[in-house]
Amino acid sequence: MVQSLVRTIDDVDKKILYLLSNNPQLSQAEISSQLKISQPAVSARIRKLEEDGILTHQVGTDVKKAQLFLAKVEVTTNQVEQFLKSVENCPLYLNCFLTSGTHNMTCFLMGEDMRSVMSCVDSRFRQNEAIKDMECDLVMSPTRPMIVPVKPNMEKKKVNPCGKDCSACTFYTSERCLGCPSSIYYKGKIL
């Protein structure tokens, strides 16, 4: 018999998750009142859900409301670790997933304009020697609210995490890109 790594949650836990997913700012007292259980019981259940990784808290931005652009990049590589190392510090990089099928990785990028996202794809993916094949699709609009983590870059530097200087980049100088959000040259307003 295969044992699940995720613990089983009961109906009360599901109700707590439901309430918090609809209103993350709901207090434990309000949850207690709605579920007709004590506040300490709510607190204990929330703590256990957090410890098990079933409930997490993350600050993020609504992609649609903030008018951000997403790209889904399908990648085929036999050098997964090398590829991940090459993109991990890119401020436009959200996440990569190992996949099965034609490609073995799916990556998501986010930027303030379509040109910047595509410039990142052209310079960081298409020119990456670890990539054998790739396909890129721009996400036109999410069908539901989509909250993604956004960490504005507070320490702007002349040289980007990838080692490039925006002032010497043809994508930036030809105004095909807002620049890297970690760069002193960045022209965007959110990242």
N, C-alpha and C positions, 0 to 999 in steps of 0.2 A: 504494500500500500504506500503510495506517494504522499508524503506529508507536506502541507502548504507552508511556505515560509511566512505568509501573512496571517496574522491571527484572525479568527472569525469575529465579526462585530455583530452586536445584537440590534434590535429595533430602536432602542434608546440611543445608542451610538449613531445609528443612521439618521435619526431625527436631529441629533445635535449637529451632525455634518450638514444636513439639509438646511437647518436654520442658519448656520454660519456661512454656508455657500451663498445664501440669499442676502445675508447682511453680516459681513465679517466684523462689524463693530458692535454687534449684539452683546450685551453684558451677560455674565454668568447668571445674575439675578433674573434677567429677562428670560433666559433659557429655562431656568429653574421654574419660573412662573408658568411658562407655556407648556412645559412637560410635566408639571406637577410633581417634581422631585426636589430634594433639598439642593441648595447652592453648593454645599461641600461635595455632594454626589456628582454634580455637574463638573465641578473643578477636578475631581479625581478622574472622571471619565475623559475630560479634555486632556489632562496631563498624560494619561495612558495612551490616548490616540496620538499625541505628539511624540511620545517616547517610541511608539511603534512605527512612526513615519507615515501614519494614515492621515494625520492633520498637520499641515505646516502653514506658516505665515510668511508671505512674501510681498514686498512692496513692488508694484509694477505700474505700467502705463497701458491704457487701452489703445491698441494699435489703430483702430478705426477713428476714435475721437481725436487722437494726437496726430492723425494723418501721417503715420509712419508707413514705410514700405518694407515688405518682406520678400525674400527670395528663398526658394527651395532648390538646393543644389544636390543632385544625385551624383555620387562619385564612385568610381571603381578604382581601387588601389590595392596593391599587395604590400604596402608599407603604411599600415594604419597608424602606428605610433608616430612615425615621422610626419605624416600628414597632420595628425591632431596637434602635434607640437608646433607646426607651422601656422596654425590658425588660432590656437588657444588664447593668445593675447590680443587678438584683433577686436577692437571695440564694436564692430558690426556683427561679430559672431555670437549667435545665441546658443546653439547646441548642435551636436551631431548624434545620429543614431546609427548603430550597426543594423543592417537590414539584410534580407535575403532577396533574391531575384536577380535582375540584370545588373544592378549596382549593389555594392556592399556597404554603402554609407549614404545617409541623407542628412544634409546640413541645412540649417536655417540661418539666414543673415537678416539684419534689420538696419535701416537707415532712414534719414529724413527726406531723401529724395531718390527717385528711381535711378538717376544717373550715378549717384554715389554707390548705390548697391551694385549696379552693373560694373562700375569701375573696380570695385573690390573683387567681383567675380573674375573680371578680365586680368587683374594684376596678381591676385592671390591664388586663384584656382586654375585658370587656363594656363598660366605660366609655371605651375607647380609640377616639378619633375616626378613627384610621388604619385601623381594622378595619371592613370592610364586612359580613362574615359570619363566624361561627365556630361550632364544635361542640367540646364538651369531653367526654372520657371519662376516668373514673378507672380506673387499672390496679389490678385486685383483687389479683393475685399473679403474680409472674414464675414461669415454669415451669422455669427454670434459675437458678442463682446469677447475679445481675446486680450487677456492681460499678460504682458511679458515683462520680465525683470529689466529695469533700466537703471544703470549706474552712471550718472553723468560723470564725465572725466574732469576731475578738479585740478589735476596737475598736468598742465599743458607743456609739451616739450617740443623742441625743434625736430628731433628724430623720433619717428613713430615706433611702436613695439615691434613692427616687422623690420625695422632698420632703415626704412626709407624716409626721405625728407620731402614733404609735400611741395615745397617751393621748387624742387627739381623734377617733379612728376608731370608728365605731359597731360595726364587726365585732369590734374588740378589746374595747371597753367592754361589749358584750353577750355576751362570752366565746364568740364564734363563731370566734375566731382566737387563736393563741398570740402574735401580734405578729410583727414583722419580725425575723429573726435578727440584723440589724445594729443593732437598737434596744436602748436601755437597758431597755425594757419587756418584752423577750422572755421568755416563760415556758417555752420548750423547753429540752431538755437536750443535744442533739447538735449542732445547727447553730449 
